[in-house]
Structure formats: structure tokens, C-alpha cells
Amino acid sequence: MFVLIMLFVLASQIFWAVWLARWGKRAIPRALWRRLLGLGALAFWLLGYVYNAVYFERRTPIHLTPTEALLSAPFLWWVAGSFFGFLLAILLSPVRLAGRLAISSPERRAFLGRAVSMASAAPFVGAGYGLLYGRLNLETTAPRIHLPRLPPALRGFRIAQLSDIHIGPFMPEEEIRRYVKIANELKPDLIVLTGDYVIFDPGTAPAVVRALSGLRAPYGIYGCLGNHDGWARSDVILTALFPQIGVRILRQQAVPIAVPGGSFNLIGVDFQTCRPFGRSPVVGQFLEGVDRLMVPDQVNILLSHNPDTFDRAAELGIDLSLAGHTHGGQAALEFISPEIAPSRLVTPYVAGRFEKPGGQLYVNRGIGTIGVPIRIGAPPEISVFELV
């Protein structure tokens, strides 16, 4: 799959290079200027490619640097726009072909060709929107979660969830502090963090802990770890640093959350996968051993970064699972069709609330991004649940 995607990316770059060369011949009459602009564009592309190709080896800045703003962001915008623009051009190619065969007027054929080209370029506009606005357009959601076994004393109990923070140049420390302020203003009783605090650089772990240090909730702040935390080998660092700011990371652990007159059982697990996924360890069965952490005749709430654990959680009778991981698709065109979300290739649980016999699941879209710093149709989210 990865090789096919890379081949498609390469094909998209060739397609748009040819398209721009043809456009340049029409728009720029002087050959010298065309060559200079073409060489400049090629040099910028190569520089952006080299800079981003060493992404996994270089240190991740925790603030937006001039290099990230002027080199990384435009290059990633171009890659995203050209990828989806090429895909759209392929899908529209039958329309162009049918027009050439059915329309006799050269003017009308030319108009159709321009219209198809403009439509194919629309993803560049969408990628710009996702980069400059979509990834910052926070949505606070307030789902009411009905739990039949909830004690009367816990009715109205509010849990805020933040997920997939991914500290980096496009989710800098100061931006995380803004989300912390928003979460506190929602006045939750409890705050949960469902993993992926870093991207790939373990050196950013102290900064993300520092940025989250302002979180406040009367019944505490708890969290679990995500796949990127393990991939970056920052799990031990995060587990050690978070308690210093009053946050407890639950790693195959449970803790009672008690109020006068009632309590529920909060469980947290590390990221789990049943199929090869990056550097994550593969488990034979989801949530193995979690049954020993459950409390019978009490509401059990699970923090699990991967929403795919929900099927097993429902079998075990875990009342509510809170997950992240998908970013809601990050670039999800579900406003066109519910099936257009990249995350649906790997999980049916992309975003929002799900229910099946035995339990419920809520998948938070998270606040950060990974790969390309854009969000389309999947705005960042802070959830605050009211238990009823």
C-alpha cells in the first residue's frame, strides 16, 4: 500500500509539472522568464523535498520557525493539493474524453477543458483552507452519554477529553496552552487525555507536558498513551513527567473516581494493534487482561487511543470507551459522502459516538495534525461529556 501511494505521489508531481509547463507557454511569452521561473520552482521543490525527507531524523521544533513557515508548509500544501488534484483529474478524465467526442465546436471543447482543469485545481484551494483555517477552527462538542448503571450521585458528571496533541511547529506550545484554557473554561469535573502527545521526537516530551500543566479539574486529570508516544520512545519520559504536573498516565491500570454517594472505574491502556502498524507491538487479542481491571456492578470507562479496541471492550461489558487516533480523518470529505475519509481504510470508527450491545464509544478528532498540517471536514475537537 505504501509503495502504491508513493508511486501515485510521483505520478501526481509529473502530471502537474507537465500541466504547469503547458500553462507557462501560454501565460509567459518570453522563453527566458519561463526557464527562470521553472528552475526556481524546481529548486524550491527539491529543497522542500530534501528538508521534509529528513523529517524523521531532525529535531521537531515546538514553535513555528521561519523555515517551517516558508519551506515546510508551502511544500506540504503543494503535495496535498497535487495529490488530490491528480486524483480528481483522473476521475474527471472520462468527462473530458466524452466532451472531445461529443462536442463539435472547438470553443466549447476548449471551455470544457478549462472547466475540468479548474475543477482539478480545486484541491489546492481546499488544502490552503485546511492549512490556514481548518486546522485552527476548534469545535467544542458536548455529547450526553446515557449509562444505565450510573449512580444517581454521578448524574451530570462532566468529563472533558483532549486527544492527539502532536506538539510541533504547527501545534506549538503556545497553541496548546490556548486549548488548555478553553478546556478549563468548560468547567469539567474530570479531564482525560487519550494519547499522541508528540510526533516522532522524544525531545519534545517535556515541552508538551509543560504546555498541559495548566489543566485543572476537581476530580483529577488522567491519560493513556498513543502510538506516536511509543514510536518516539517517549513513553517512559511522559509517564515520569506527567505526575509532576498532577496528571496520571494509566498503563494497563485502573483507578476509582469517587464522588460522595457513588463512583466509577477508570481504566487506561497503551496503544494496541492486532496487525503490523509502524513500530507498535502487535497483540494477539485486544484488551487482554483488562477484564481483571474491571469492577463488577460499576460503570467502567476505558481510555484507549485506538478505537479498534471497542469491539472487544463491548464484549467485556465496558460501558464507555474514549479514543482518538483517527483525527476524524483529518482530510475527510464526509460532507460530500460519509464514505470519503482516509481513516475508513483502517477503522470503521472514524469520529463521534458509536454504540453496540455491551458498550459505547466516542472517538475524539483531536487537536493536532500528522503528516500534512491541514484539516478539511474534520475540525479539531475538545469534547465534554455529560454522564446521564
C-alpha positions in Angstrom: 0.0 0.0 0.0 2.8 2.4 0.9 4.6 1.8 -2.3 1.5 2.3 -4.3 0.8 5.6 -2.6 4.4 6.8 -3.2 4.1 5.9 -6.9 0.8 7.8 -7.1 2.5 10.8 -5.4 5.4 10.6 -8.0 2.8 10.4 -10.8 1.0 13.5 -9.4 4.2 15.5 -9.4 4.9 14.6 -13.1 1.3 15.4 -14.1 1.4 18.9 -12.5 4.9 19.7 -13.8 3.7 19.0 -17.3 0.5 21.0 -16.7 2.4 24.0 -15.4 4.9 23.8 -18.3 2.0 23.9 -20.8 0.3 26.7 -18.8 3.6 28.7 -18.8 3.9 28.5 -22.5 0.5 30.2 -22.8 0.8 32.7 -20.0 4.5 33.7 -20.2 5.6 34.5 -23.8 9.3 35.0 -23.1 11.2 31.8 -23.0 13.9 33.2 -20.7 11.4 34.0 -18.0 9.7 30.6 -18.3 13.0 28.9 -17.8 14.0 31.0 -14.8 10.6 30.5 -13.2 10.7 26.8 -14.0 14.2 26.4 -12.5 13.1 28.4 -9.4 10.1 26.2 -8.9 12.2 23.1 -9.3 14.8 24.3 -6.9 12.1 25.1 -4.3 10.5 21.7 -4.8 13.9 19.9 -4.4 14.7 22.0 -1.3 11.3 21.2 0.2 11.6 17.6 -0.6 15.1 17.2 0.9 14.0 19.2 4.0 10.9 17.1 4.6 12.6 13.8 3.6 14.8 14.0 6.7 11.7 14.7 8.9 12.2 11.6 11.0 15.8 12.3 11.7 15.7 16.0 12.5 14.5 17.5 15.8 11.0 18.8 15.8 10.6 22.5 16.7 8.0 23.3 19.3 7.4 26.7 17.8 6.6 27.8 14.2 10.0 28.7 12.8 10.6 30.7 9.6 11.9 27.5 7.9 8.7 25.6 8.7 6.5 28.5 7.7 8.3 29.4 4.5 9.5 26.0 3.3 7.8 23.1 5.0 4.2 24.5 5.0 4.2 25.5 1.3 5.8 22.2 0.2 3.3 20.2 2.2 0.4 22.3 0.8 1.7 21.6 -2.7 2.0 17.8 -2.1 -1.5 17.6 -0.6 -3.1 19.8 -3.3 -1.3 18.0 -6.2 -2.1 14.5 -4.8 -5.9 15.1 -4.6 -5.9 17.3 -7.7 -4.3 14.5 -9.7 -6.9 12.0 -8.3 -9.7 14.4 -9.3 -8.2 14.8 -12.7 -8.3 11.0 -13.2 -11.9 10.9 -12.0 -12.8 13.7 -14.4 -10.9 12.4 -17.4 -14.0 10.5 -18.8 -15.8 13.8 -18.8 -13.0 15.5 -20.8 -12.9 12.5 -23.2 -16.7 12.4 -23.7 -16.6 16.1 -24.4 -14.0 15.8 -27.1 -16.0 13.0 -28.8 -19.5 14.6 -28.4 -18.8 18.3 -28.8 -18.0 19.5 -32.3 -17.4 23.2 -31.5 -13.7 23.9 -30.8 -14.7 26.8 -28.5 -17.0 24.6 -26.4 -14.4 21.8 -26.2 -11.8 24.4 -25.0 -14.3 25.7 -22.4 -14.9 22.2 -21.1 -11.2 21.5 -20.9 -10.7 24.7 -18.9 -13.6 23.8 -16.6 -12.1 20.4 -15.9 -8.7 21.9 -15.3 -10.2 24.4 -12.8 -12.0 21.6 -11.0 -8.8 19.6 -10.8 -7.1 22.6 -9.2 -9.8 22.9 -6.5 -7.9 20.7 -4.0 -5.1 23.4 -3.9 -7.7 25.8 -2.6 -9.0 23.2 -0.2 -5.5 22.4 1.1 -4.9 26.2 1.6 -8.1 26.4 3.6 -7.2 23.4 5.7 -3.7 24.8 6.4 -4.6 28.4 7.2 -8.1 27.9 8.8 -9.4 24.4 9.0 -6.7 23.1 11.4 -7.3 26.0 13.8 -11.1 26.0 13.7 -11.7 24.4 17.1 -15.1 22.8 17.8 -16.2 22.0 21.3 -18.7 19.2 21.4 -21.0 18.3 24.3 -22.3 14.7 23.9 -24.7 13.4 26.6 -23.8 9.8 27.4 -26.6 7.7 28.8 -25.2 5.0 31.1 -27.9 2.8 32.7 -25.7 1.7 35.6 -24.7 5.3 36.5 -25.3 6.0 40.2 -27.6 9.0 41.0 -24.7 10.9 42.6 -22.8 10.9 39.3 -25.6 12.1 37.1 -24.4 15.3 35.4 -20.8 14.4 35.9 -18.7 16.1 33.2 -15.6 14.6 31.5 -13.5 16.7 29.1 -11.4 14.9 26.5 -8.3 16.1 24.7 -6.5 13.9 22.2 -3.8 13.7 19.5 -2.0 16.9 20.5 1.1 16.2 18.4 3.2 19.1 19.6 5.3 20.6 16.8 5.7 23.6 14.6 2.0 23.5 13.6 0.8 22.8 17.1 3.3 24.9 19.1 3.4 25.1 22.9 1.6 28.4 23.0 -1.3 27.0 20.9 -1.6 24.0 23.3 -1.9 26.5 26.2 -4.8 28.1 24.3 -6.6 24.8 24.2 -5.8 24.2 27.9 -7.5 27.5 28.7 -10.6 26.5 26.6 -10.8 23.1 28.3 -10.7 24.7 31.8 -13.4 27.2 30.8 -15.7 24.3 30.1 -15.5 23.5 33.9 -15.3 19.7 33.6 -15.3 17.5 36.7 -12.6 15.3 35.2 -10.2 15.7 32.3 -8.9 12.8 30.2 -6.1 12.8 27.6 -6.1 10.0 25.1 -2.6 9.8 23.7 -0.3 11.0 21.0 1.3 13.9 22.8 4.4 14.0 20.5 5.1 13.3 16.8 8.4 11.5 16.4 10.9 13.4 18.5 11.1 12.4 22.2 12.9 15.7 22.9 9.5 17.4 22.7 8.0 15.4 25.6 9.0 18.0 28.3 7.5 20.8 26.3 4.1 19.1 25.8 3.9 18.3 29.5 4.8 21.9 30.3 2.1 23.2 27.9 -0.5 20.9 29.5 0.5 21.9 33.0 -2.4 24.4 33.3 -5.1 21.8 33.1 -7.4 21.8 36.1 -10.3 19.6 37.2 -11.6 18.8 40.7 -11.5 15.1 40.3 -8.2 14.9 38.5 -6.6 14.5 35.1 -5.8 11.1 33.7 -4.5 9.9 30.4 -3.2 7.0 28.3 -0.5 6.7 25.7 -0.8 6.7 21.9 1.1 5.0 19.1 3.3 8.1 18.4 4.3 8.2 22.1 5.6 4.6 21.7 7.1 5.2 18.3 9.1 8.2 19.6 10.2 6.1 22.6 8.8 8.9 24.8 6.5 6.7 26.8 8.8 6.4 29.8 9.6 10.1 29.8 5.9 11.1 29.6 4.9 8.6 32.3 7.6 10.1 34.6 7.0 13.8 33.8 3.2 13.9 33.8 2.8 13.2 37.6 4.9 16.3 38.3 2.0 18.4 36.9 -0.7 16.3 38.5 -1.5 14.1 35.5 -1.6 10.3 35.9 -1.0 8.1 32.9 -2.8 4.8 33.2 -0.8 2.0 31.6 -2.9 -1.2 32.0 -4.1 0.3 35.2 -7.4 1.3 36.8 -8.4 4.0 39.3 -11.7 4.7 41.1 -13.2 8.1 40.5 -15.3 8.6 43.6 -17.8 11.4 44.5 -19.9 11.5 47.6 -22.5 8.8 47.1 -21.0 6.9 44.1 -18.1 6.1 41.9 -17.0 4.7 38.6 -13.9 2.8 37.5 -11.5 4.5 35.1 -9.2 2.2 33.0 -6.3 3.1 30.8 -4.2 1.1 28.3 -1.3 1.7 26.0 -1.9 1.8 22.2 -2.8 -1.7 20.9 -2.9 -3.1 17.4 -3.7 -6.6 16.2 -1.9 -6.0 12.8 1.5 -4.6 12.0 1.4 -0.8 12.4 4.6 1.2 12.4 6.8 0.2 15.4 3.8 -0.7 17.6 3.9 -4.1 19.2 1.3 -6.5 17.9 -1.1 -8.1 20.3 -2.9 -11.4 19.8 -6.2 -10.0 21.3 -7.2 -6.5 22.2 -7.5 -5.6 25.8 -6.0 -8.9 27.1 -6.1 -8.8 30.9 -8.4 -5.7 31.1 -11.2 -7.9 32.5 -9.1 -8.1 35.7 -9.1 -4.3 35.9 -12.9 -4.0 35.7 -15.1 -3.5 38.7 -18.4 -5.6 38.5 -21.6 -3.7 39.1 -19.9 -0.4 38.5 -19.6 1.8 35.4 -16.3 1.1 33.7 -14.8 3.7 31.4 -11.8 2.9 29.2 -9.2 5.2 27.8 -7.7 3.6 24.7 -6.1 5.6 22.0 -7.0 3.1 19.3 -10.8 3.0 18.7 -10.5 -0.5 17.3 -10.4 -1.9 20.8 -14.1 -1.0 21.1 -15.4 -4.3 19.7 -13.6 -6.2 22.5 -14.5 -3.6 25.1 -18.2 -4.1 24.3 -17.8 -7.8 24.6 -16.3 -7.3 28.0 -19.1 -5.0 29.0 -17.1 -1.8 29.4 -19.7 0.9 29.5 -17.9 3.6 27.7 -14.7 3.8 25.7 -12.9 7.1 24.9 -10.5 7.0 22.0 -8.7 9.2 19.4 -6.1 8.3 16.9 -8.0 9.0 13.6 -8.1 12.8 13.7 -11.6 12.3 12.4 -10.0 11.5 9.0 -8.1 14.9 9.1 -8.9 15.4 5.4 -12.5 14.0 5.4 -14.9 14.8 2.7 -17.9 13.3 4.5 -19.9 16.4 3.8 -19.9 15.1 0.2 -20.2 11.4 1.1 -20.0 9.6 4.5 -17.5 7.1 3.0 -14.9 9.7 1.9 -12.5 9.6 4.9 -9.0 8.2 4.7 -9.3 6.7 8.2 -12.1 4.4 7.0 -9.4 2.4 5.2 -8.2 1.3 8.6 -11.1 1.6 11.0 -14.9 1.9 10.9 -14.7 4.2 14.0 -13.5 7.5 12.5 -15.2 10.1 14.6 -18.1 10.7 17.0 -20.3 8.3 19.0 -20.9 4.6 18.4 -22.9 2.1 20.2 -23.3 -1.7 20.2 -24.6 -4.3 22.7 -22.3 -4.0 25.7 -21.0 -0.6 25.4 -20.5 2.8 23.8 -17.5 4.5 22.1 -16.7 8.2 21.5 -13.8 8.9 19.0 -12.4 12.4 19.5 -11.0 14.2 16.4 -8.0 15.5 18.4 -6.4 18.9 18.2 -3.2 18.3 16.3 -2.3 17.0 12.8 0.2 14.5 11.4 1.9 14.4 8.1 0.4 17.4 6.2 -0.8 20.1 8.6 -4.3 20.5 7.2 -7.8 19.7 8.3 -10.8 19.6 6.0 -14.2 18.4 7.2 -12.6 17.3 10.5 -12.1 20.3 12.7 -10.0 20.0 15.9 -12.2 19.0 18.8 -12.4 19.2 22.6 -15.2 17.0 23.9 -17.0 17.5 27.2 -19.3 14.6 28.1 -22.2 14.8 30.5 -23.0 11.4 32.0 -26.7 10.9 32.5 
